[in-house]
Amino acid sequence: MSKEKIPVTQAIRQLREHGVTFSEHLYKYEERGGTRVSARELGVDEHAVIKTLIMEDEQHHPLIVLMHGDREVGTGMLARQIGVKKVSPCEPKTADRHSGYQVGGTSPFGTRHPMPVYMQASIATLPRIYINGGRRGFLVGMDPADLMRVLTPTLVEVAA
C-alpha cells in the first residue's frame, strides 16, 4: 500500500509561516459525508472535528463560521450577535470563489480573500481540534489556541 503524499496547500503554508505545530491526517473523502465520515476515519469524536462554513450577510459580505462537526449554526443567533439582519450559507460556487478552496475541502487558513472569522466559543475549550487542511480528505490536528492566535476569530454562541 503506497502512502499518499501530504498536500502543501495555502492552509499548510499559513500554518507553517506562523510556526503552528500540527498533525496531518489524510482520509478517504466521501461526497456529502461531512464531519461524520472524517471523524469515523480518524477515530476521533465528531465534536472535535471543526466545520469551516462560508456564509454571507444580507449585503453579500462573506464570512467564515467555525462550528463543531456535530452541531449546526443558528444563523438567526449569529446575525443578532454580529449585528446584521441575516446570515445564510453561500452557494458552493460562491463559497469556492471567496475561499479559494473547494467545498468539502475548505480551510479557514490561507483563504483567497480575507474574511471575518466567527468561532463557536466552546471550540476554544477543547484539548485538540481537527480542521480542514485545504483539500478534500485532509484534516490537520492542532491546539485550538494556535487557531485563535493565527485567525483571531470573534467568539460567538451560535450552536443549534
C-alpha positions as CSV (number, residue, x, y, z in Angstrom):
1,M,0.0,0.0,0.0
2,S,1.6,3.3,-1.1
3,K,1.5,6.2,1.3
4,E,-0.2,9.2,-0.2
5,K,1.8,12.4,-0.1
6,I,0.7,15.1,2.2
7,P,-0.5,18.1,0.2
8,V,1.1,21.5,0.6
9,T,-2.0,23.8,0.5
10,Q,-2.3,27.5,1.2
11,A,-3.6,26.5,4.6
12,I,-0.4,24.5,5.3
13,R,1.7,27.4,4.1
14,Q,0.0,29.8,6.5
15,L,0.3,27.3,9.5
16,R,4.0,26.9,8.8
17,E,4.5,30.6,8.4
18,H,3.0,31.1,11.9
19,G,5.0,28.3,13.5
20,V,1.9,26.2,14.3
21,T,2.6,22.6,15.4
22,F,0.0,20.4,13.7
23,S,-0.6,16.8,12.7
24,E,-1.6,15.8,9.2
25,H,-4.4,13.3,8.6
26,L,-5.4,12.0,5.2
27,Y,-8.6,10.0,4.9
28,K,-10.9,8.7,2.1
29,Y,-13.3,11.5,1.3
30,E,-16.9,10.7,0.8
31,E,-19.2,13.1,-1.1
32,R,-21.7,14.5,1.4
33,G,-20.1,12.5,4.2
34,G,-19.1,15.6,6.2
35,T,-17.6,15.5,9.6
36,R,-19.3,12.2,10.4
37,V,-17.1,10.5,7.9
38,S,-13.9,12.3,8.8
39,A,-14.4,11.7,12.5
40,R,-15.0,8.0,11.8
41,E,-12.0,7.7,9.5
42,L,-9.7,9.4,12.0
43,G,-11.2,7.7,15.0
44,V,-12.0,10.9,16.9
45,D,-15.1,12.5,18.4
46,E,-17.1,14.4,15.8
47,H,-17.4,17.2,18.3
48,A,-13.6,17.9,17.9
49,V,-13.9,17.9,14.1
50,I,-14.5,21.6,13.2
51,K,-16.5,22.6,10.1
52,T,-15.4,25.6,8.1
53,L,-18.5,27.3,6.7
54,I,-18.5,30.2,4.3
55,M,-21.6,32.3,4.8
56,E,-22.7,35.8,3.9
57,D,-24.8,38.6,5.4
58,E,-27.7,40.3,3.6
59,Q,-25.2,42.6,1.8
60,H,-23.5,39.5,0.4
61,H,-20.4,40.2,2.5
62,P,-18.7,36.8,3.1
63,L,-17.7,35.5,6.5
64,I,-16.3,32.3,8.0
65,V,-18.1,30.4,10.7
66,L,-16.3,27.6,12.6
67,M,-18.6,25.0,14.2
68,H,-18.4,21.6,16.0
69,G,-19.0,18.8,13.5
70,D,-21.9,17.5,15.4
71,R,-23.7,20.9,15.7
72,E,-25.4,23.3,13.3
73,V,-25.1,27.0,13.1
74,G,-28.1,29.0,14.3
75,T,-28.0,31.6,11.6
76,G,-30.5,33.9,13.3
77,M,-28.5,33.8,16.5
78,L,-25.3,34.6,14.6
79,A,-26.9,37.5,12.8
80,R,-28.0,39.0,16.1
81,Q,-24.6,38.5,17.7
82,I,-22.7,40.1,14.8
83,G,-25.2,43.0,14.2
84,V,-26.5,42.1,10.8
85,K,-30.1,41.4,9.6
86,K,-29.5,38.0,8.1
87,V,-26.8,35.4,7.7
88,S,-27.1,32.5,5.2
89,P,-24.8,29.8,3.7
90,C,-23.2,30.7,0.4
91,E,-23.9,28.7,-2.7
92,P,-21.0,26.2,-3.2
93,K,-19.6,28.1,-6.3
94,T,-19.7,31.4,-4.3
95,A,-18.0,29.8,-1.3
96,D,-15.3,28.4,-3.5
97,R,-14.7,31.8,-5.1
98,H,-14.4,33.5,-1.7
99,S,-12.2,30.9,0.0
100,G,-10.1,29.6,-2.9
101,Y,-11.0,26.1,-1.8
102,Q,-13.5,23.5,-3.0
103,V,-16.5,23.0,-0.7
104,G,-15.7,19.8,1.3
105,G,-12.0,21.0,1.5
106,T,-12.5,24.5,2.8
107,S,-9.9,25.6,5.4
108,P,-10.2,28.9,7.4
109,F,-6.4,29.2,6.9
110,G,-4.9,30.7,3.7
111,T,-8.2,31.8,2.1
112,R,-8.1,33.6,-1.2
113,H,-9.8,36.7,0.3
114,P,-9.6,37.9,3.9
115,M,-12.9,37.4,5.7
116,P,-14.0,37.9,9.3
117,V,-13.9,34.6,11.3
118,Y,-16.6,33.7,13.9
119,M,-16.0,30.7,16.0
120,Q,-18.3,28.8,18.4
121,A,-16.8,29.7,21.8
122,S,-16.8,26.1,23.1
123,I,-14.3,25.1,20.4
124,A,-11.7,27.0,22.4
125,T,-12.1,24.7,25.4
126,L,-11.3,21.5,23.5
127,P,-7.9,20.0,24.1
128,R,-7.4,19.3,20.4
129,I,-9.3,20.1,17.2
130,Y,-9.3,18.6,13.7
131,I,-9.9,21.1,10.9
132,N,-9.7,21.1,7.1
133,G,-6.2,21.4,5.7
134,G,-7.3,22.9,2.4
135,R,-8.2,19.8,0.4
136,R,-11.0,17.2,0.5
137,G,-9.9,14.2,2.6
138,F,-7.2,16.1,4.5
139,L,-7.5,17.4,8.1
140,V,-4.9,18.9,10.4
141,G,-5.0,18.4,14.2
142,M,-4.0,21.3,16.4
143,D,-4.4,23.0,19.7
144,P,-7.3,25.5,19.4
145,A,-5.1,28.2,21.0
146,D,-3.0,28.1,17.8
147,L,-6.1,28.6,15.6
148,M,-7.1,31.6,17.8
149,R,-3.6,33.1,17.6
150,V,-3.4,32.8,13.8
151,L,-7.0,33.7,12.9
152,T,-8.1,35.9,15.9
153,P,-11.7,34.8,15.5
154,T,-14.6,36.5,17.2
155,L,-16.1,34.0,19.7
156,V,-19.9,33.5,19.4
157,E,-22.6,31.3,20.9
158,V,-24.5,30.1,17.9
159,A,-24.6,26.2,18.2
160,A,-28.1,25.0,17.4
